[in-house]
Amino acid sequence: MTKKERYVNVLEYFQTNMPIAETELTYNNPFELLVAVILSAQCTDKRVNLTTPGIFKKYPTPQKMSKASFDDLFPLIKSISYPNNKTKHLIGMSQLLVKDFKDEVPMTIEDLIKLPGVGRKTANVITSVWDNQPNMAVDTHVNRVSKRMGLVPMTATTPLAVEKDLIKNIPTHLVHTAHHWLILHGRYTCLARSPKCVGCGLQAFCKYYEKTQAKQKIEKAKP
C-alpha cells in the first residue's frame, strides 16, 4: 500500500465512521477556548471542563482577567496540572490581549504565539477549532497515531515535522477535522500502552497492526 493510498483509506474511514469530530473542551467564545486550551496542557479535557466554569463566571473577558491577581486566580486553577505557571500565563495572556489586541483573540499563528502560555500547538488548536483554518496541532495522540498507522515516518522526530507531513498529505478542507479524528482515535482506541487493535476499523491500513500480527505469527511458529 502506498502512502497516498493509506491516507485515502484512513480519511475515508473517518469520514464514514466519525463524520462529526470536535474538541471535547467546553467553551462559548474564542477567549474561553484560549483559556481552556492553555489549561489543557498535560491535563485531561475532563478536568479542565470541571475547572473552567468557575473561571469563566468570575473572569468572563480578557479585561476582567487582566486585572486579577495571582492570589485571586490561583485558587480556581489549583486542581489543574502546573497551576502556578498557568495562573501566570492566563493573567499575562489577558493583559496582552487588552494591551495589544483590543480585548480580541487574534486568529493568526504569528500573533497567538506572542501570548504567554501559547506555543505553536495551542495556536494551531485555536485557529483550527474556532476558525476552521487548515492547521494541525500535534499533541502526543496525533504524533502516536499518525506514526503507528504509517501516515508519518518514524523519522519525523519533532511536532513541526509531523505537522508538515500531515498537512502536505491531507486535503486542505479536511485538515481541521482530521486533527480531531487523530486525537479522538488516540484517546479512545489507539492507546499508548494497550491499543485496542481488536475491533479497530483501521486494521487493514495500520502499519503497527501489521507488525504486531507478523510478530505474533513468528512467536506462534516457534517450537
N, C-alpha and C positions, 0 to 999 in steps of 0.2 A: 504494500500500500504506500503510495507516495504521500508526501507531506500535504500536498494540496487536497488529495482525496480524504485524508484523515480530517482535515479542517472541515471539509464539506459534510462529511458524515457526522462529526461531532456537533456542528452547528445545526444541522437538520434534526438531530435527536433532541437537542434542547428546545428548538423552536416548536417541535411537536409535543414534547412532554413537559415543558416548563415555559409556555408562551408568555406568562407574566412573571417577571423576576425583578424584585425591588429590594432596596435596603430594608433591614429589619429595625433600623433605628427609627424612633418616633420624633417627628418634627412638624412644624407648620409653616416655616418660612426659612429663608437662607441663613439667617443668624442662628436660629435654633439648630439647623442642620450642622452649621460650622461648630457650634459648641459641642454637640453630640459627637461629631467625628473626632474632635480634639480629645474628648474624654474617652473615646473608644480605643485609643492606642493601648495595646496589650491588656485589654479589658473586654469582657463579653458585652454584646449589644443588650442582653437581658439586664445586666447590672446597670448599664448606662440608662436604659429606659426607666429603671426604678428610681434613678437619681435625678434625672433632668426635670421632672415636673416641679419639684421644689425650687430648682434654679430658675426655671422659666417664669415661675409665678413671682419671684422676688426681683428677678433681673430680666424682664422681657425684651429689652432693647440694648444695643451697644452703649447708648448714653447712660443708662442706669448701671450697667455692669462696669462701665469705665470709672464710676465713682465709688465702687465697692473697695473696701479694704481687704487685705489678706484674711484678717480675723473674721470678717463678715462672711466671706465666700467659702473659706476652707471647711467649716462645719457641714456645708451642703455637699461637699465633694469627698470628704474623708473616707467614704466606703469604696471609692474608686482607686485603682492602682495608681501609684505615683501622685498622690493628691497635692503634695507641696508644689511640684513643678507645674502641674496642670492648673492649679489655682493661679499661680503667677502668669501662666500663659494666657488664661482666659481674661484676666484683668488687662494685661499688656495688649492682647489682641483687640479688645474692645476700645481701649484708649487710642490705638492706631486707626481703627475704623472711624472713630469720631474725628480724629485729627486730620487724617489724610483722605478719607473716602466718604465723607459726609454721611456717616452712620450706615452706609450701604456696604454689603458684602460684595467685593469685586468678583468678576466672573472670568478672570484670566489667570492662568498658572503663574505668570510673572508677578502679578500684583498679590495674589494669595500667599505666595511663599515669602512675602515681606512680613507677614503677620507672625507674631510669636506663637510657637506651637504648631505652625503649619509648614510641613515639608511637601515634597512633590506628591507623595502618595495621598495626603489629605487634600491637596489642591485638586488632584485628579478626581477624587471622590466627589468633592463639592461641584465641580463643573460638569461632571458626568451625571450625577444624581439630579441636581436641580435644573441644569440647563441642557441635558442630553447631549453634551459635547462628546465627540469620539475620543475620549481619554480613558486610559486603562490604569487603574490603581492596582499595584502589585503588592498584595499582602502575602502572608505565609500560605494561605489557602490557594490563591491564584498561582503562586510560584510552584507549589507542590503538585497541584492538579495538572497544570499545563506541561510540566516536565514528565510526570508519570504517564500521561496519555501520549506523549511524543509530539505535542504541538510546538514545544520549545526544546532546543537541545540542552542536555545537562551542562554543557559548557557555558551556558548563559548564567554567569555567576553573580550578576548584580540585578536588582529590581529594574533598573533602566534598560538593561539588555533584554530582559523578559518582556517588558512593556513594549519595546520597539518591535520585537519579533511578533508579538501577538497583534499589534496594530497593523503591521505590514500584511498579515495574512487573514485578518477578519474584515469583512466588508464594513465600510465606514458606518453605515446606518445601523449596524448590529453591535458596534463596539461597546456602547454604554450599557446595553443589556447583557452582553457576553461577560462583562465584568461581574455582574451578579450571578450569572449561571455558574461561573467557575468558583466563586466564593461559596455559594449555597451547596454546590456539589461537594466541595471540600469540607464544608461544615457538617454535613449530614450523611454523606456516603463515602467519599474518598478520604477517610480519616487518617491522621498522621500515623498512628500506631497500629490500628486494626481496621484497615479499609474494608468496607462492606462490598467486596467484589462479587460475592454470590448474589445474584439477582440484579446486579447493576446492568443497566441497558447499554452501557458503553463498552462492555467487554470486548466486542469484536473490533473496536477501534483503539484499544488501550495497550500501549507497549508494556506497561507494568504488569497487566494481567497476562499478557502473552509470555513474559519472562517467568512469572510465578508458576504458570501452568507447565512450562518447559522444565523448570526446576523440580516440580513435583513428579513429573514423569521420570526424570533421572533418578530421583530418590526411590521411587517405586520399583525401578528396574534393578536396583542394587540387590545382590544376594543377601 
